[in-house]
Amino acid sequence: MKNQSNKESVRGTGNSAALCKFSSVKKGYYADPFIQYFVKKKEPVEPIMNRGFYMRVHAMDRLISQFLNANTDSSEGVQIIQLGGGKDTTFWRMRLSGENEVVNKLVWYEIDFPRTIQEKLRIISRVPKLQEPIVGWPKKALKKTSKGIELHSPDYHLICGDLRDTENLHKSLQEHGVNFEIPTLFISECVLVYVEPNLADKLLSYITETFKLPFLVMYEPTNPLDNFGKQMMTNLSKMGCPLLAIEQYNSIESQIKRFKKIGFNYVDVKNMKLLWDTLGKWEPENVDGQKERNRVIRLEWFDELEEWNMIMSHYFVLWAAKNDQISQEKFIKIFGL
Amino acid sequence: MDLDWCLEKLTKNPPEVLPEQVVKGITEQLKEALIYESNVAMVESPVSVVGDLHGQYYDLVELFRVGGECPETNYLFLGNYVDRGFYSVETISLLVCLKLHYPRRITLLRGNHESKGVTQVYGFYSECLRKYGNANVWKYFTDMFNYLQLAALIDEKIFCVHGGLSPSISSINQIRVLDRFQEIPPEGALTDLVWSDPDAVEQETKPSPRGAGHIFGSQLVDKFLQDNKINHIIRSNQLCMDGHQVLFSGKLITIWSAPNFCYRCGNVASILEVFKANNSLTLKYNTYTAAPENERIIPSLETTKEIPDYFK
């Protein structure tokens, strides 16, 4: 019998992710000077979590870069809409690296539970470094709404919402200037899997029906059918954050079918274990891939090799696009693999 | 040292940890006993060989239920008693007391987690801090780890070690003359014995992706068996979904004794009985699953981390 999905537990997965990311950064896997502000009890996590979150962030970053680089010619710029991003810091990391400047304009939206948005705003209000890139902070940026305080600055919006409520989500996006005609990337980093599949599909259909040039990157668990997968289902269920969508979409093949049915003409998926095994081969041309792989391996003892292979083969990244004008070759391959 | 009293506390449900001074006493006593023992323990069959336990106390209890209680059954443990699970303290305390009480019935080898450095990363240090309020007990146990034997020979025919072979060791006598009374170094023969893994395909001996030890193939195994006139190698170190794995036509066996490892892997566990039948050494696997949910108590942890953890 499945345990009920507990909203607080689902919301709590964002804190868990932030802690693991912080630990990974502290150990030297990658750079993020902002995540420290979003973690209360700073404890190291196991090497398998450090390395796993490094791979997650690394893969998602590459896909976001791919989106930006594919749309540098959009005269009105692009939008990124992060679904349930929690305490994610990509907005700040991108401005630090200057990557947002490869496009003419980048407007960043985040939609999450009201409590999460309030927590994020409370943290921003304490840290000047986080306020710096937010135009109009605080008076012109903070707005009181019926759902709570939201952030609405020209290129950064934090919106209180529920991904299961597509109608109100649409209203919020419309109200805050979303352009439905320009390239828009939706990010779902371990989010939609916690939502009932029919409601998740409703949101995905809304995206393909309402946006002219939607793109989507998704990171999620998969394969609940083997022993590891069954145990994962049981454990997460007990923690109050059951993987509601995973049984209906229990494989990479079924996810590809799902996205194509919903209206994305280009869909590609890569298993995280494959990405780890080929780490070094999908770096941008100016990066020495083998050096990066060796660097990561040398960061700490890694005594969880068998578990690592198991857990990584139960996660994937997915890249989807709906675009009739761009050639298939440009989109079908991600990571050059 | 009243070992019966210690064993009574440790076999309650839930088990009770021993007072700090008692831990000091039992670890000192075991060190004194082990200092005279060779690096290579000579063990006689019948004996049951046990792989990694990793603090899974309730599954150790299950193991004794399945394999037979000590001292009625002889046991050879291949190391990795601590880290990863919730009950490393109770697990190692129980095994130390059993070893002191029945020294000829149980052999405890050293694994790569019987190390000051590794236990600070993988949970034993934090667990000691949580259960005792300070690091003294961790220090007593990890000082004692430096005395654990490195390998065993069953009936002079079966070589047992935690990890595997070393490119710097061709003879068991070389193991006998190593200085084992130290923290596991970053590299070298001692390190290889507790960190190495076999590879079914690889012929060349290479550095291990674990960050210590080596990967070795059938060539090194064949040579080692031949030069030392032995028939099998039994080792642990690698998680096996089926509890055990056999390589090189039976010459090398991996045994894994932590079922549903870290409450995450969904694997079964095995122990390996070695006994004489019709005058020849026979190997029999005893496979078991994790102790039932209603017979274990998962402690609440004062930590932000959720155990087991996933990429949530």
HADDOCK unambig.tbl for C-alpha pairs under 7 A between the chains (distance, minus, plus):
assign (segid A and resid 13 and name CA) (segid B and resid 312 and name CA) 5.52 0.50 0.50
assign (segid A and resid 16 and name CA) (segid B and resid 305 and name CA) 7.00 0.50 0.50
assign (segid A and resid 16 and name CA) (segid B and resid 312 and name CA) 6.93 0.50 0.50
assign (segid A and resid 17 and name CA) (segid B and resid 312 and name CA) 6.15 0.50 0.50
assign (segid A and resid 41 and name CA) (segid B and resid 304 and name CA) 6.78 0.50 0.50
assign (segid A and resid 46 and name CA) (segid B and resid 122 and name CA) 6.67 0.50 0.50
assign (segid A and resid 190 and name CA) (segid B and resid 312 and name CA) 6.31 0.50 0.50
assign (segid A and resid 227 and name CA) (segid B and resid 266 and name CA) 4.88 0.50 0.50
assign (segid A and resid 228 and name CA) (segid B and resid 264 and name CA) 6.56 0.50 0.50
assign (segid A and resid 228 and name CA) (segid B and resid 265 and name CA) 4.90 0.50 0.50
assign (segid A and resid 228 and name CA) (segid B and resid 266 and name CA) 4.99 0.50 0.50
assign (segid A and resid 231 and name CA) (segid B and resid 264 and name CA) 5.94 0.50 0.50
assign (segid A and resid 231 and name CA) (segid B and resid 265 and name CA) 6.90 0.50 0.50
assign (segid A and resid 231 and name CA) (segid B and resid 266 and name CA) 5.75 0.50 0.50
assign (segid A and resid 232 and name CA) (segid B and resid 264 and name CA) 6.50 0.50 0.50
assign (segid A and resid 301 and name CA) (segid B and resid 210 and name CA) 6.07 0.50 0.50
assign (segid A and resid 301 and name CA) (segid B and resid 211 and name CA) 5.25 0.50 0.50
assign (segid A and resid 302 and name CA) (segid B and resid 210 and name CA) 4.87 0.50 0.50
assign (segid A and resid 302 and name CA) (segid B and resid 211 and name CA) 6.41 0.50 0.50
assign (segid A and resid 303 and name CA) (segid B and resid 210 and name CA) 5.38 0.50 0.50
assign (segid A and resid 306 and name CA) (segid B and resid 238 and name CA) 6.97 0.50 0.50
assign (segid A and resid 306 and name CA) (segid B and resid 239 and name CA) 6.07 0.50 0.50
